[in-house]
């Protein structure tokens, strides 16, 4: 089951199926999640999240 509570803490919000798959994939391949909606992914332990809304390519 991919949906549900974080194993380490019940105080963290639950992730939906799609976000769980994205987060798990990023953790397995050791790459960041690149998104402008960091609200869900910011709570995943060990996951590097790059916010495209604040990143610049200068």
C-alpha positions, 0 to 999 in steps of 0.5 A: 500500500503506498497511501497512508501515514508516514511510518516514522511519525503519525504527526506528518501528513499522509501522501496521496498515491501519485505523490508517494510514487514520485517521492519513492522514485526520487529516493530510489534513484537518488534524485531531487523532486523538482516542483513548484508545489513543495507542500507535500514533498517537504515532509518526506524524510531524506527527500531533496526537493527543488522549488521551481518557483524560487529557483533561477537559471542565472 
